[in-house]
Amino acid sequence: MSQWIGICLGDPTGIGPEIALKTLALELPADDTRYLILGDLCLLQTLIRELRLNLPLVPFHNYEMTERVAVFNPLTSPLPAPATQGGPEAARAAVGWLEEGARRCLNGSLKAILTAPVNKEAIIRAGIPFVGQTEHLSRMANTARTGMLLMGEDDRGRWLRVLLATTHVPIKDLPAALTREKVELALAMAGLACRKLRLSRARIGVCGLNPHAGEGGKMGVEEITVITPAVNACRANGIDACGPVAADALFYQAYRGDFDMVVAMYHDQGLAPLKMVGFEKGINWTVGLPFIRTSPDHGTAYDIAGQNKANPSSMIAALRLAKFLAGA
């Protein structure tokens, strides 16, 4: 029988449930993949009526069932109706669904999970230690060798792929947080991603941390002491890496096709150009996990939640990547 892919609904008071349902309604005819939604069935059934979607949902019983879209809620308490945006009930539900999806991937029941957006601030306010979904899943999988890869294409089909050496780090802490080991790990994960994407080439451009890539040490030394040694070590191991290069030039070069992947030193260095190019179809892929995890590259969008205004393009792109990686 066809494989199962899990969909974690994310924050139920954001746009996650809406874009999940819209994505399934559009993608279900494409193949015979079966989907297990980790979420609240009552919430989804109400939303289907409001969105006027033709999408049959049934409670999950077992992996032998013939229905193609099933829903399972691991939570013992139902969501309040309506749940408060950014409230503790919604935050705990989002984490519970995420963790259930990860557990089912780790035991081999699911081939991949697609995760809808969560609200990190709300999760932390609810008393749950949380840095981000990438870090949470890495901890559950008991691995530190993962990378956050963001990728998207423009309206002409040109891709930009960016892997981060550091993720959710305050700017003031970056010089201390950026280590040779982290840059080497990012380069290794970038090379792995190129292979899994079956790219014909795996040329990786590496950003500098400082303006103008440090200007030979006049504007920062991290390029000399951290990044260059990491690049040289990875090149010696067969990784086609080039850098450090000033980020403002490197992203232009990558966009025109000189590089297949960019390793950025910090969050906004990589994500600002990526979202300029492919915001509506941006994908977040956690490379290096023992299972496939993708997600849309946007947030909960509370301002439009429940109004049938959410664009599912990023969620659709994330699902298609998950299926491609899973060999669907």
N, C-alpha and C positions, 0 to 999 in steps of 0.2 A: 504494500500500500504506500501511498505518498507520504512524505515526511511532514512533521509538525513544526511550525514556527510559532513562538510565543510573542504576544504583544502585551507589554506592561503599560497600563493606561496612564501612568504618571499622575500628576495632580488632578483629581476629579473636578476641581472647580476652575481649571484652566481649559485650554482648547484641546488638550490631549485626547479625551474621548471623542470629540467631534472629528478631528483629523484622522483618528484611527478608523472610525466607521466609514468616513468618506473614502479613505484609502482602500479599505477592504471592498467596498461596493464597486470601486473602479478596477481593482486588481484581481478579484476573485475569478472572472472569466479567463484570465491569462493562462492558467495552468491548473493542475490538480492539487496544489499545496493546501494543507489543512492548517488551521489557525486556532491556537488556544489563547483567548484573551484573559489576562489576569486582571480582574476588575469586578465591578458591581453590575450584575445582570439587570436589576431594576433600573439603575441609572441609564444603562445602554438602551434598554427597550423604550424608555421614555424619550430618549434622544433620537432614536430611529424614527419614532412617530413625528417628532418635531421637524426632523430633517427630510421626512418623506422618502426614506431610503428603502429599497427592496433588498433587505439583508437579513435572512433568517438566522437567529441566534438560539442556541439550546444550551442547557446546563451541561457541563463536562461530566462524563461518566468514566470513560476509559479511552485508551488510545486505539482501540479497535472500532470505535463508533464510526459510522459512515458519514455523519454530518460534517461539513467542512469548517464551520465556525462555531466553536464552543466557548463557554465562559466558565471560569472557576474563580471563586473568591476565597482566599485563605483566611480572611479576617473573620473573627467570631462575632463582631458587633457590626450592625449595618450602619451605613453612612447616614447622618442626619439629613433630612430633606427640608429646605436646601442646606447644603454644607456651606460654611463661611469661607470665602476666599482667603487663602493664607492661614486658615485656622488649623489647630492641632489635629483634628480628625482627618482632614484632607491630607495633611503632611504624613501622618502615620500610615494612612492607606497607601499613599504613593510608595513609601519605602517597603511596606509589606508586599505589595505587588511586584516591585522590583526584585526583592529577595526571593520570592517564590519562583519567579522566572529564572533567576540564576541557579537556584537549587535544581530545578528541572533540567536545565542545561548540563549542570555538573553531573547529574546521574544518567545523562544520556537520553532522557525522554524527549527533549526538544533539540532541534538542530541549531536553532538560533533564537535570539530574542531581539525584538524591536522595542525600544523604550521611548515613551512619550515624555515631554518635559516635566520637570519637577521644580519646586520652589525651594532652593537651598536655605534661604533665610527662614522660611516657615518650618522646615524640618529641624533646623537647629533650635528655633524657639520652642519646638515641641519636645526638646530634651534629647534628641537623637544626635550622636556625634556624626558629622557628615561634612565632607569636603566637596564631593561631587559624585555623580554616578560612576564615572570612570574609576575613581579611587575606591569607591564602595565595592564595586564589582571585583576589582583587583584584590582587595582584602578578602572577600568571600572566596575567591579562587586561590588564595594563599600564594600569590605571585606579585613580585615587584617589577617584573620585566614586561611591562605593558607601555603602550604609547597612545596618546590622544591624537588621532588623525582627523583633520577636517578637509573635506573635498567638495567641490562644486563646479558646475559648468555654466558658461554664459549662453546667450541665445544663439551663438554660432557653434556651439559644441566644443568650445575650448575649455579644458579642465585646468583647475589649479588645485594642487594637493599639498597640504601643509601639516607637518607633524611637529609637535611642541616638545622642546627639551625640558621646559618646566610648565606646569599647568596653572593652578590657582595659587599664585604667589604674589604678595604685595610688591609693588615696584621698589620700595625702599629695601626689601630683603633680597632682591634678585642677585646682586653680585655674590652674596654668600651662598645663595641657594644653587647657583649654577656651578656644577662641578664637571670635571672631565668625564666621570663615570656616567653622568646624566646625558651628556652630549653623545658619548659613544653608544649608550642605550638607544637614544633617539635615532641615530644613524642606522643601528642594527634593525630597529623596528621599521624604519623607512624602507630599507632594503627588503625586509620580509613582506611589507605591504605591496611593493612593486611586483614581487613574485606571485603573491596571492591574487593580484589584479591581472596577472598574466600580461604585463606590459612587455613590449619587445625590447625595451631599454630600461635601465634603472639608474639614471644619472641624477644625483642628489646635490642640490645647492644648499649651502650652509650659511645662515645669516651671522653677521657679527652681533654682539650685544650692544656696543656703543655706536654713536653716530660715526659714519664713514669707516666703520669697522675698526675704530680705535685710532686711526691715523698713526700706525706704527708705535703705539704706546703713548702718544701725546694726549689722547682723549680716552684713556682707559687701557688696562693691561689684560683684560680677560681674554681678548683675542689671542694674545701671545701665550698666556699661562694656562689657559683652559681649552679654548676651542681648537686652536691649531694642533696641539698635541693629540686631541681626540680625533680630528680629521686624519692626521697622519697615521695614527694607529689603525683606524678603520680602512684606510686605503691599503695599508699593508696586508689587511685581511681580505682584500678583494672587493671592497665596497667602492663604487665609483662616485666619490664625494669631492666637491669643489668648494673651497672656502677657507676661512670666513670671508664673506663678501658683504659690502654695505647693503643693508636690507632694502633701501629705496631703489637700488639698481637691480638687486637680485629678483625681486618680485616681477619687475618688468621683463627681465630675461626669461623667467619661468613662464610667464603668461604668453610670451611669443613662441615658446616651445623648446627653449634651450635646456630646460631641466624637467624631469618627470615628477620630482618631489622637492619640496623645500623643507628644511629643518629650521624652524624659528626658535629663538631663545626664550621667548616668553609669550604669554597669552595674546595680548592685543597686537604685538608685532606681527603675529601670524594671522589672527582672525579678522583684523580690520580689512586688509586687502582681499582675503578670502570672501568675506561677506559682501564686499563691493562687487566682486565678480559673480558670485553665485548664491546670493542670499536666499532666494526663493526655492532653490533646489539643493541647498547645502546639506551635507551629511556628516555626522560625527560617528567615527568607527574606532572602537577600542581594539587596537592591534596587540596581539600577544596573549590574549586570554585563551584558555583552553576551550572556549566556545565562541561563537560569532555573536557580537553585539553591535548593532547600529542604532542610530537615533536621528531625528531631525535636528538641524542646527539652529534652533530658536528656542525661545522661552515659553512660559505659560500663557502669555498674552491675555491677562485678566480683563483688559479693557474691551476685548471683543468676544470673550467667552459667552456662550449661550445665545449668540446672535446670528448664527449661521453665516459668519463672515470669514471664518478661518480657511486659509488656503492650504490644501493638503500636499502641495507639490514636494516639499522637503520630506515629508513622511513617505510619500510614494517613492522618491529617490532612495531613501534609506531602506525601504522594504525590498526594492529591486536589487540593491547591493547585497543585502542579506541573502536573498535567493541565489544570486550569482555566486557568492562565496560558498554557499551551501551546496552548490551544484544542482539547484532545482531546474 
